[in-house]
Amino acid sequence: MSTPKTRFNLSDWALKHRSFVWFLLIVSMIAGTISYLNLGREEDPDFTIKTMIIGAALPGATIDETLKQVTTRIETKLEELDELDFTRSVTTPGQAVVYVELDPTIRGPAVPEVWKRVRQMMGDIRPEFPQEFAGFQFNDNFGDVFGNIYAFTADGFTPRELRDRVEAIRRQVAALDAAGKTELLGVQDEQVFLEFSAARLAALGLNQAQVIQTLAQQNAIAPSGVIQAGPERILVRVGGQFDGAESIEAVNLRVGERFFNLGDVATVTRGYQDPPTSLFRHNGQPAIGLQIGMRQGGNILEFGAELEALMDRIAADLPIGIEMAKFADQPHVVEDAVGHFVKALAEAVAIVLVVSFISLGLRAGLVVTLTIPLCLAITFVILDLYGITLQRISLGALIIALGLLVDDAMIAIETMISRLEIGESLTDAASYAWTSIAFPMLTGTLVTVAGFIPIGLNSSAAGEFTFSLFVVIAVSLIVSWIVAVLFAPLLGVTFLRADMGHGHKGPGRLRRAFHGLLRAAMRFKWLTIAVTLAIFATSVWGMRFVEQQFFPTSDRTEVLVDITERQNASIARTRADMDRLEASLADDDDVLFWTSYVGQGAPRFVLSMDVPTAGPHMGQIVIQTPDLAARDRVKARLSALAAAEFPGVDIYVKNLEIGPPVGKPVQYRVTSPDTDAARDAAQGLATLIASEPRLRDIALDWNEPARMVRLVVDQDQARRLSVTSQDIAQALSALFSGTSVTQLRDDIFLIDVVARGVADDRQSLASIRNMQLNLADGRVVPLAALVTLEYGSEQPLIMQRNGLPTVTVKAAIGTADQPATLVTALAAQVAEYQETLPPDVRIEVGGSVETSADSQAPIAAVVPVMLLIMAVLVMAQMQSFRMSLVVIAAAPLGLIGVVAVLVPFGVPMGFVAILGILALIGILIRNSVILVHEIQELLHKGRSQWDAVFEASDSRARPILLTAAAASLALIPISRQVFWGPMAYAMMGGIIAGTLVTLVFVPALYCAVFRVRPPRP
């Protein structure tokens, strides 16, 4: 890629076709403006949640039976899946939930096909399950996001009436063109309850099973034929189906020779699922939510405006007593977030303009200034073509690119001015950049782009999240080179004066000081190299003082509260504790509103939410605060309240996350084939890490066993009475949990008719001793005559990972320390504790540290590709091993500035900061390429080696320093951002220090490698 001896000169061609190039410039600006307005807006970029949930049921099974007969079969089959990373499962009596986690390197578009294979695999093993197995449920839409959620509360309306109203609203919303998935949230299913009194049935000598069978047969839908009456067909229908609770209560039944009214033996009531599986509340009031997603590729701002107009009309028509409130408003959040970034982009543009005008002067600064909107406009066109949206990552990338994309224009204009100073004409000076510096600039641009390759080619979830960073920077930098060689010469000829110079006759004080430093560095080259290497080694050593981070917490104003009771807790207990917690929010001035979810987690209103497994023992509260200061105050108050008034309850108050969700940041997994061994080891580990004062809210994700009563059946006596264990189990289930008899068909809804015991019988263990069994011949036998009660305990749930029982010890951080810092501090103690455990008990680090390592591993795998591409580009330009060595040697020097900034300011090195540090390699190599190329050009013109090195370093110092100033200062606006701050600090320090060191180190290294000697006095 050395400068070719060719007659074609693109810059010269542009000057000879000025009208056409002006036309291209104007068209580019117009097209860029249209594309900018057309680009989709998002808060965060999409990334694929590579998780599928398989639900499976074996009703009536114990937890051990469910684990062995259901969970283990599913997990064993999934081991055959090539794309599998790991499985994790939650098993409860009769129910298994298995999470299928795919390898992070699987590309997003390939995931749907994997889910199809998973379904096929489960179909293959279906015959292997017990005959009582109730089947599978699959959820491969685990990552669905509902950006708009409304809550509807009612005063004076039944839950069913409110549900009908919200369902009608849902249908209107679903009719919008851009509407995606819409669902109701917090709906309580209606049920009709037949509450039988065991004593009354026994007194009448009735068999409950016969009564239930009679009701089911009356309400059945069955074909009754069609009469073929000559020219027409007449349908035959048989009535008698139930249309409400009253029609069921009025049924007269005959059992044997006896007639009786159902109301004589059962109380019939119409109500709602009891106990409920989950509850949804808004500001403490029962509510129904409407979750609204958007079709993929839609413009969230346009959809938000359309939806808001519709909901405003709907709100105006709501009857008095029904209130509507919006509590998730992604279009507003996106508009606000994009607005902040556009403001930061404008600030960055202003900074670059100031640098340009101050350093180059008014006219030259104007030329560079005009290239900025032109580069951005062409970039917007390409982003629009490839479907890249404006969001946190792409807008941040534009700001990062802004300081880099002016490099080529600055160098081209600086080269043009230098030619004007020696008396060349405007046209010759404008076309000179192509013959002298265009190809080194292209090499430098491609090397800079190559520095971002680890972002573009790594396939982790975090890499997918930040992919648009690579696209935006690659496109904008390549466009900037095209603009520099095609449009900048035309702009230069138009706006620069033929007699233009830098406005001074000799070197200024700073330049003379640089001359002295440069001559000393060249003269004492080995000392310069040794000092530089020593500083670099100190920086490598200083990296141990830089805290490690994955992704920072979000800067959104929501507060999330995770509530986890003991695993055997009822939903009533969870609801009671959440009521107490919510009572503290009612009068809190820092709280705008809140929503609470009992028995389930909040819906995924942002993609990076960590959605927990639903269960009666857990709940979640989402609190909206007006600003970040209020958010932090609410967090502090709730954490203190939880510690003081909720002993034994795991309450974790947290912010939303950015990027792939983690949950509590410090986690350890304890795995063993033996459940008790894993649980005991985890308890010991929790005690150990509790000694670290910087950790708080330490909890195990499952731990305490639940109480259990076992009925030991006298099988001989049962056979004499023709009673089976199944009969006893069904009678107990009907008494305590209820059994579905039939269904009412009410509009589009099916309402279960549930037979169960009366409240007093359902809520007492004494009911087992007092229960009477109805035999088929009408006799009544006390259950106590057939069974003996034994009391014990069993696990209410078992969690597994890769087929082995796994208890996770989780902890929050009570200080500003990063998770990696605390895990490192505890490493020795945890290792010692591991030595005391049996060989089959393993402790693994999880949480943020593991997720960060999983995300960095694919980057590390791509770094060799990045280095190879850089080496090829440098070698193609330099055509010399020694010169390539000189150029590449500057690459790691940016670490000096990185450490010099991160350590004193206490800035952690996160995932994004690592990407920025890798990008520094390309930026510094770019500077070295241009510098060494200039040395070779001067040597070809007959300069001595010493003079060529000195003059090249002197002449290139100005544009290199200017571009470094623009690149680093342009990062100031995003240095205040939570997400981009660490990367901005790292790149600012690396660019400034790396550039300064490069201007001294590279000339000294060149002198050493090529044995350049100073001239004799």
N, C-alpha and C positions, 0 to 999 in steps of 0.2 A: 504493500500500500504506500510505497514511497512516491514522491511527486512524479507523476508520469510526464514524459516528453510528448505532449499531445498538443495539437493545434486548437482543439476545442476548449473554450473558456466560457463556463456557464455565466459568470459575472459579466463578461464582455458581451455575451449573447443577450443578456437581460438589458444591457445599456443600448444595444442596437435595436431592440424591440420594446421600446419604452411604453408605448401605448398599450400593447398587449399585456405587459407585466403589470401596468397600473390597473388594467381591467381585472387581471387575476387577483390583485390585492383587494380591489373593491368587492369583487364577488366573494372572496374569502371572508371579508369582514361581515358582509350581509348574511352569508350562509352560517357563519359562526354565531351570529346573534340569534338567528332562527333556531339553530341547534341548541343553543344554551336555554332558550325558552322552552324547547321541546324535551329537554332531558328530564328523566324521572327524578323525583326527590325521595330520599329515604333518610332515616336517622342513622342506621347502620347498614352495611352491605349484607346481602343474603349469604348464608353458608348452609350447607346441607347437614341436618341433624341425622347422623348415620346410626339411628337407633330405631328398632322395631320392638313393639310390645306384643307378646303372646300371652293371652289369658286362657286358662284351662280350669275346668271345674270337675270335681268328683264329690258330689253332694253326700254328706253324712260321713265322710272319711275323717279319720284322725289326722293329725299333722304328720305323723310318721308314714301313714299310708299314702297321704297325698304326696309327700316328698319322694317316696320310693316308686310309687306307681305312676305318678304324673311328672313331677318336676325333673326327676333323674332321667326319665325316658326322653323328655324334650331336650335337655341339655346334652345328653349323649348323642342324639341324632345331629344336633347342631355342630358337634365337633367335626362333622364331615364337610362343613361349609368352608371353602378355601378362603373366602374374604373375611372370616370371623376374626375379630380381635379378642373378645372375651364375652362370656355370658354372665349375667348377674340375675338373681331370682329372689323373689319374696314368696315364701310358702306359708299359708295359713290353713287351718283345718278345712279341707274340702275345696281349697282355691289355690291356684299357683299363678304367679305373674313372672314371666321370664323376659328379661330385656336382652335383645340381641344387639351387641355393639360391634360394628364393623371396623375393620382396620382403617386407621386414619388416612392411609395412602390411597384408599379407594376413591376415585373421582366421583363427584356428585352425580353426573348424568348416568353413571353405571348403577347407582343404588336401586332404582325401581326394579330393574331386572333381578337383582339379588333378592329383593323382597318376594318376587314371584317364585323364585326357587325355594325360599323358606316355606311358603305356603304349600308347595308341592311336597316338600320333605315331611311336613306335618301330616299331610294327607297320606303319605306312604306308611307312616307308623300308626295311623288311627286304629287299625285292627288289633294292635298290640295292647291297647288299653283295656281296663276292666269294663265289663258290660254296663256298669253304672255310670261310666264316663259321660259327661254332659256335653263335650265338644270344645272347640277352640274359638277364641275371639282374637282377631288380629287388628293391630293399630300401627299402620306404617305412615300415619300422618302426625307423628309425635311432634314434628317441628312446625305444625300449623300455627300461624300468628294471627291473632285477632286484634287489629290495630284500633278498632273502635268498639267500645263496650258501654252499653247503657244499662242503668238500673231502674226498675219500675217498682214502686212501692204503692200499696193500696190501703185506704182507710174506708171501711164500709163495704168492701168487696171481698168475696171469698177467693182463696188462692186459685180455684178453677176459673172463676170469672176473669181474674187478672191474667191467667195463662192464655185464655182465649183471646184476650185483647192483645197481648204481646205476640202471640202466634200470627194474628192478622197483620201486625206491624212488620213482623219478620218477612212475610210474603211480599209486602210492598218494597222492603229493602232489597230482597233477593231479585226483584225485577229490574234494579238498576244495572246498566250495562257493565260497569266496572266491579260490581259486587262479586265477591267470591263466596267462600263458605260462610254460612250463617247458622248459628245454633242458639238455643235457649239455655240459660244457666240457672241452676237453683230450682228447677221445677220439682215440685213434690207430687209424685204419682198418686192418683186417687185409688182407693181401695174400699171394698165393702167388706165389713167384718161380721162374721158369724161367731159370736162368743158363746160357746157351749159351756154349761155348767155340768161338770162331771157328776156331781151329786144328783142333779135333776135327771140326767140321762139314766143314771143307775136306778133311780126311784121308779122311772117309767119303764125300765127294762128295755131301753132302746140301744141300738148299736150305732154309734156315731158314723162309722164307715158306711152303713147302709143309707143313712140320711144324706150323706155327702154324695154317694153314688146316684141317688134318686134326683138330687138337684142338678147334677152334671148332665144326666140324661135328658131332663126336661129342657135344658138351655142349649142343647147341642144343635149345631147346624148340620143338617143331613139332607141329601137329595130326596125328593118325594115324587119325582116323575114328571113326565110331560104327556098330556093327552093329545094324540094325533086326531083331531076332529075334522076330518075331511080337508077342506082347503086351508085350515089354520091349525096352529099349535097352541095349546092352552097349558100354561104352567101351573103346577100344583104346589101349593105352599102349606106347611103345617105351622100353626102359631104356637104360642106358649113360651117363647123366649122372654127372659127377664128384661125389663127396661128401667129398673131402678131398685133401690133398696126396699121400697114399700112393696113392690111386686114379689120380692123374695120372701119378705116377712109374712105376706098373706098366703103363702103356699100351704095347702093342705096335703099332707103326705100320708101314704099308707105303707106301713111296714108290717109284713105278715098279715094278721087279721085286724090290725088296729089302725085307726085314722087319728091324726093329730095335726094341730097347727104348728108351723115351724116356730112361731113366736112363743109357744109353750116351753120349748126346750133350748132356745137360743135367743140372744139379743142381737138384732140386726141393725148395724149403724153404717153410715157412709162417711168416710173420713179420708185421711191421707196416710201414706206409708208410715208405719209405726213399729219400731223406731226408724227414723229416717236414715238413709245411708249418707246423705250430705245436706248441708244447709248453706244458703247464701244470704248475706245481709248487707245492707247499705246504711251506714251511720247507725248501726245497731238495730235497724228494722228489717223484718223479713222482706225479701225482695226476689224478683225474677230478673235475670240479666239477659240482654240480647247481645251476643257476640257477633261481630261483623268483620270478615276478612275481605281482602281486595284481590282481584284476579292478578295473576303473575304478569308483570310487565306494565301494569297500570301506573298512572301518575297519582301518587298519594294525595297531593295537594288538590288536584282537580276532583278526585273522587271524594275527598273530604268536604269540599265546597258543595258538591252535588248532594252528598248524604246529609250535610247540615241543613240544607234548604228543605229536604224532605222531612227531616225530623222536626224542624220548626213548624211545618204545617201539621204534622201529626200531634205535636205537643199542644197546638192551639185547639185541636178537636178532642183532646182527652177529657173524659168526664171529671167532675169535681170529686176528689178523693183519690185519684190516681196521679202520682207524681213521677216525672221522668227526670233522671239525672245522668249526665255523661261523666264517667270516671276514668275512661281510657280514651285519649284523644291523640292518636299518633299523627294525624295531619298537622295539628297545632304544634306538637313536639318537633316534627320534622321541619316545619316552617321556621320555628324558633332556632333549631340547630343549624339549618342551612343559612339562616340570616346571620347567626354569629360567625359562621365560617366565611361567608361572603364578606362580612365586615373585616375579618382577619385577612382575607385575600386582598381587600382594598388597602388595608394598612401595609401589607407586604409590598404591594405595587408601589405605594407612596414611598416606602423606604428605598426600594430599588431605584426609583426615579431620582430621589435626593442624592443617592450615591452616584448615579450617572451624571446628573447636572453638576455636582460639586467636583467630581473627578475629571470629567471630560469637557466641561463647559456647556454653555447653553445650546449651541447648535448640535454638537456631537451628542450631548445628552438627549436632545430632542429625537435624533435619529434612533438611538437605542430605545428610547421611550416608545416610539412608534412600533418597534418590533414586538413589544410585549403583547399588546392586544391582538396583533396579527398572529403571533404564535398561539395565543390562547384560542383565538377564533378557529384556526385550523384544527387545533386539538379538540375543541368541542364538536366539530363536524365528525371527526373520526370516532370520538366517544359515543356520539349519537348513533352512528352506523353500527357499532358493535354492542349497543345496549348497555353501556356503562352509565350508571346513575350518579347523581350528585348526592353524596352522603359523607359521613365522617371520614372515611378513608380516602375517597377520591378527591375531596376538597382539600384535605390535608396534604395529599400528594401534589396538588396544584401549587400550594404554597411552597412546598419543598422544591418543586421543579422551577418555580419562579426565579429563585436565586441562581439556578443553574442554567436556565434557558437563555439568560442574557449574556452568558459567557461568550458564546460564539459571536453574537452581535458586537459585544464590547471589543473582542479581539479583532474582528474584521474592521471596525471603525478605527480602532487604535492603529492598526496596520496602515489603513488609508491615510490617517493623519500623519504618520511617520513618513510616508511617501510624499505627501504635500509639503512637508518641512524641507525636503531636499530638492523641491522645485518641480516635481512631476505635475502633470495636468490632472484635473479631477477625474477624467475618464481613465487615464492610465493608473492613477492611484486606486480607483475603485475596482479595477479588474485585477490589480496586483495580488489581492488576497487569494484569489483562486489559484494562481501559480505558486504562491509561496506558502500559504498557511492553511488552505482549504482541506487538504487531505490529512495533515496532522490534526486539525480540528475534528475531522470526521472520525479519525482513530480515537481521539480523546473522548468524543461524544459516545461512540460505541463502547469504549471501555467503561465510561460512567454508567451507561445503561447496563452493561454486564455486571456492575456492582450490585444491581437490584435483581439479578437473576434468581438468587435464593428465594426471593418472594414469589417470583412468577412460576417457578418450576416445582417448589415443594408442595406436597399434597396433604399436609396436615389440616385439621380444622382451622387452626389459627392462620395457616398460610392461605386457605381459601377465603378467610375473613379479610385478609389484607391484600388479596390478589390485585384489586384495582389500583393499588399503589404502584405496582410494577407497570401496569398498562399505561397509566396516566404519565408516569415519568418517562417511560420508553418512548411513547408517542410524542410528548412535548419536546423532549431533547432532540429527537431526530428531526422534528419539524423545525426546531430552532436552528439547526445546521442549514436546512434548506432555505430558511428565511435569511440567514446570514450571508449566503453566497448568491441568492437569487434576488431578494428584495432589498437587503441592506445596501448594496452598491447603488441601486437606483435612488434610494432615500438619501444616501450620502452625497451623490452628485446633485441632488435637488436642494439640499439644505446646507451643505458645507460650503465655505468660501475657498477659492483656489489658493489664497495666501494664508490658509489657516495653519496655525501651529499650537503648541501647548501654552503659549503665552508667557514663556520665560526663556531667558537667554542662557542660563546655566543651571546646573543642578542646585536644588535647594538644600537646606540644612539636613532634612531627613535623608535625602538622596545621598548627600556626601557622607553621612554617617553609615548608610548602607554600603557605600563604596568601601569605606574603611573596614567594615565587618567582613565584606565579601573578600577583599584582598587578604585579610588575615586568615580567613577560613581556607582560602586556596593555598596560601603559603604554608600554613601549618595543617595540611590536609589530614594527616594521621591523627593529630590531636582533635581536630573537628569531628572526625569519624568516631573516635573513641568516646568523646564527650556525648555525642548524639546517642551512641549505643548504650552508654551508661544511663542516660536519661530515659531511654526506651526501656532498659531493664528495670529501672526504678518504677516505671509506669506499670510494667507487667506485675511486679511485686505489689504495687499499690492496688491492683485489681481486687485483692482479697478484702479490701476495705469498702468496696462498692457492693451495696446490697442488691440481691437478685430479686426480680419480680416477674410475674407472668403478665397479666393485664391489670391495670388499675381498676378500682371500682368506678362505677358510672357517676357522671356529674348530674344525673337526673335527681329530681327533688322528692322522689318516693322513698318511703321507708317500708321495708318488708319485715314482718315478724313471723318466724316459724315457731309453732307450738307443737311439741311432741310429748304426749303423756306416756305413762307406762303402757306397754303394748296390749295389756288386758283391759285397758280403760274402755268404758262405754262412751258412746257419742254424747250421752247426757252429761258425763263428767267433763268431757272436752268442751262442750258448750258452756257449762257453768264457769269453768276457768276462763274461757274467752270472754264471757260476759263481764267478769270481774276486771279483766285487762282492758276491755273496751270502755268500761265506765270511766277510766282515767282519761280517755280521749275526748269525752263529750265537752268538757269545759276548757280544753287546751287551746289557747289562742294561736299556737303554732300549727294547728291541724285544720286544714280546709275541709276535708271529708275523708272517710275511710270505707273500705269494703272488707268483709270478713268471710272466710270460707271454712266451714266446720266439716271435717271428714274428707276433705280434699284440699288440693292446692289451688292457688289462683290460676286462671287461664293464662296462656302464654301471650301477653300483650306486647312483649318484646322478645325477639328471637333468642336472646342470651339468657332467658330465665331458666332457672333450675326447677323443673316441675317434679315434686315428690310423688311417691306412690300413695294413692289414696287409702284411707283406713279410718275407722272410728276414733283412733287414738291421736289423730293429728289434725292440725288446722293451720290457717295462714291469714294474716291481716296485711292489707296493702293500704298505707297511709299516705295521703297527698299533703305535702307541706308547701308553703309559698316560696321558699328559697332555700339555699344550701345551709345558711346559718340556722334557720328554723329546723331543717332536717337533722342537723347534728344535735340540736338541743332535745328534740323529740327522742332521738336514739339514746342519748345519755339518760333521760328520765325513764324511758321504758326499760333499759338495761338495769338501772338501779331498782326499779319496782319489781322486776322479775326476780332479781337476786334476793330481795327482802321478803316478798310475799308469796312466792310460788316455789317453795322447796320441793324437790323431786320432779319438777316439770322442766323439760329442756326447752327454754325460750331463747331463741337466737334472733337478735335484732340486727338487721344488715341493710346495706345499700344494694341496688341493682348492680349487676356485673356488666363488664364490657367483654365481648368475645365469648368463647366457649365457656359455659357455666361450670363452676366448681363446687359452690356451697361453702361450708366452713373451710378456711384455707389450710389449716394444719390437720392432716389425717394420717392415720396408720391403720393398715388392714392386718388383722390377725386371722390366719387361716389354719385349719386342722381338719383331718377327716372325722374327728370326734367333736361333736357339738359342745359338750361340756368342757373339753380341753380348750377349745377356742374361746369360749365365754370366760373361763377362769383366767386364761392368759391375758385377755383383753382387759379384764378388771385390774389385774396387776399392772398392766401398761398404763392404764388411765391414772392409777395412783402415782406411778413414776413421773409421768409428764405433768401431773398436778403440782409437782415441786418446782416447776418453772413459773416464776411469778408473772411473767409477761403473757401467759396463756389464761384464758377464762372460758366459761361455758363448756367445760369438758364433759362429754357424754358418749355413751355407746349407742349405736343405731339399733341394737336389740340386746336385751339382757335378761330381765327378770322373768321367770316362769309364771304361768297363771294357774289359779286354783282349778281343780277338776274333780268331778265326782263320777265314779265308774259304777255301773250297775252290773253285778255278777249274777247271771241268770242261772237258776237251777234248771238245767235243761231237761232232766228226767221229769220233774214236776210239770214243766211247760209242755212237754210232749203229751203227757196224760190229759192236759186240758186243751190240746190242739192249738197251743200258742207258740209262735215262733219269735226269735229275736227281732226279726223284721217288723212283726206286729207291734212289739213293745217300742221299737225305735220310732215307728210311724206315729204311735199314740203319743209318745213324748214330744215329737216334733210338732204334731198338731196342737198340743197343749201349750208349749212354750214359744215356738216360732211361728206356728200357723202353717196350714197347708192350703195350696190353691185349689179351690173347688171347681170353678168355672170362670168365665169372663163376661162382663157386661160390655156391649158394643155401643159406645156413646160417641156419635159423630165420628171423628177420625181416631178416637182414643179407645183403647181396650182397658177396662177396669177390672182388676183381679178381684174375685170373691174369695176371701181368705177365712178359713175356719180355724179358730184358735180357742184357747181357754179364756175364762174371764180374768180380769186384771189381778185379782187376789191370787188366783191359781198360778198365773204366769210369773209372778215376781217372788216366789217363795220356794225354797228347796223342800219345804214340808209337803208341797203338792205331790212330790214323787212318792212319799210314804203313804199319802192319803188317796192316791189315784186308784180308781176302779177300772178294770179292764172289762169291756163288753165282749163276751164270747159269741160265736156264731149262733148258738142255740138259745141265746137270750139270757144266759146266766151272767152274773157279775162276779168277778174275782178281784180281790185287792192285789194291787201290784206288789205290795210288801210280801205277799205269800210266795212270790216267784223270784224275787231278786234280793240281793244283799248289797248295801251301799258301801263303797270304799272311797276314801278321800285321798287325793294326791295332787300332783301338779304336772304340767307339761308346758312346753314352749308355746306361747300364743302365735309366734311366727319364727321362721328360720330364714336367714338370708344366706345365699351362696354366691360364690364367684368361681366360674369355671368348674362348677360341680362340687365344690367343697364348701362346707360351712365357714362363713367369713363374718367376723365381727369387726366393724370399723370404729375406731376411737377417733372422735372428732373434737376439734378445739378451735375457738375463736381467739383473736389476738387483741389484747387490751392496751397495747401501746402502738407506736408508729413503726415498729419493726416489721420486716418482711418475713413471709413464711419460710423462705429458704434459710434466713438467718437463724430462726428458732430451731428448725429441723437440724441444721448443722450444730447448733449448741447442744442439742439433745442426742446427737448421733452416738457419742461414746457410751452414754448411759443406756440407750436403747440396745446397742450392740452387746453390752454386758448382760442386760436382761435376757436377750435372745439366747445367750450361752446357757442360761439356767433352765431353759424350756426344753421339752422333749424334741427330738429331731424332726418329728412330723408337724410341729407347730412353727409356722413361719410368720415373721413380721415384715411387712412391706410398706414403704412410704407411699402415701396417696396424696390427694388434695392438689393444691396449686403447684407443689414441687414436681409431682409426677406429671401433671398436665403440661407444665412448662417443658420438662424434659422430653415428653412425647412430641411436643411441637417443635422443639429445637433439633431433634434427631433428623427429621427430613431435611431441615436446612443444612445441617452438617453434611448430609449425604450429597447435597447439590453444590456445596462450596468447591469441591474439586473441579466440577464442570465450569463453574464461574472462573476459577483461576486459570483453567486451560484456555478458555475463550479469551481471557485477558492476555495471556501469554502469546496466543496466536496473533491477536491484533497488534500487540506491541512488536512482536518479531516481524510481522508483515510490514510495519511502518519503519522500523529501525534497520532491518536487514543486517543485524550484527548482534552476536551473542553478548559482547561486552556492553554495548549501548543498551541492550534490553535489560541486562543486569542492573545497570545504573538506574534505569527508569523504574523497574519493579521494586528496587530496594527502598524507594520512597513510600511504598504502599502502606506498610504497617505504622508509619510514624504518626499517623493521626491518633493512635492510642495515647500518645503523650498528652494531647489536649483533652481527650475524653476523660482520662483519670483526673487531670488537673481541674476539671470542672465538676465531675460527679462527686468526688470525695468531699471537697470543702462545702458544697451546697447540699450534701446529703441526698442526692437524687438517685433513686434506684435504677438499675439496668433491667428493663423489661424486655419483652419479646420484640416490641417495635424498636426499642433503642438498639438492640442487637442488629436488626435489619439496617438501621442507620449507620452503625459502625462498619458493617460490611460494605455499605455504599460508599463510605469514605475511601475505601481502597481504590475504587474507580476514579473518584474525584482527584485524589492525589496523583495517581498514575497519569491522569489527563494532563495535569500541570507539568509533570516531568517530561511527558512526550513532547509537549510544545517547547519546553526549554531545551531539551537535548536536540530536537530538530533544528532549532535556531542556531545552536552551536555548529551543527554540520553545515548549515547554509553559509555561515560566516567562514568556515574553513574552506568551502568551495570557492569563496570569493577571494581567497588568498590571505586571510588573517592568520596570524600565528596561533598556536593552540592556546596559549595563555590569554591573548587578546580575544580570541573567539569565545572562550568560556566566560571571560569577564563581561564582554560587550553583550553576549546573549543573556546572561543572568541579569545584567542591568536593564536591557531593553524589555525583557519579558517580565521583569519584576512588577512593573506598573500594571499591565493588564491582568497578571495573575493575582496581584493583591486586590485590584478592583473587583475581579470576579469573586474572590474569596470574601471580600467585604459584602458584596451583594448577596452571595449565597448564605452567609452566616447571619447577617442582619435581617434578611427576609424571614428568618425563622423566629424572630422575636414575637410576632403576634400569636403563634401557636405554642410558644413556650409557656404560656399561661394556661393552656388546655390540659386537663387531667390526663387525657389519653396521649397527646403528642408531646407533652412537656419533657419527659426523659429523652426522647429521640431528638428534640430540638436542642436541649442542652448538650447532648453528646456530639451532635453534628456541628454545633457552633464551636465548641471547644476543639473538636478534631480538625475542622477546616482551618480555623485561625492558627492554632499551634502547628498543625501539619504543614500548612502553606509556608509559614515563617521558617520552620526547620528545613523544609524542602529547598527553599531559596538559598540556604547556606550549605546544607548537607549534600545536595545533588552536585553542585559545582565541585565541592571538595572530593566527593567520591569519583566524579569524572576525572579529576586531576590524578587521583590515586590509581584508577584503573588504567588510564591511558598514559600514565607517567609524565604528566604535564609539569614542567619545571618553571619557576618564576624567571622573568628576564633578568639578565645581569645588570647591576647598577651602571 
